[in-house]
């Protein structure tokens, strides 16, 4: 295993290399010098990461789980409505929002023009 102590790169090692150099791998990762992807039969199988990386991963997992739950809570009331009907309602709602935005922009532009013409 060749490692650069100033490197935070991810290195790839076979499972047998990791077994041979287990202490070095653990120490390198624990010192924050990088991560190790462990291959089994030439395919990535697992990774050795620092406890900080594991905590960040857990935090990310928690955020994703919370977002999925939120999406499901929004989806649940519409479970019995056919997709085509939902899509049509979404398109209708988007068209209404866009029309409202156009009206708001036109009103703001009219106010600006009026202010300019009256010298305000």
Helices and strands as residue ranges (DSSP letters): E 10-14, H 15-20, H 22-30, E 35-40, E 43-48, H 51-76, H 83-117
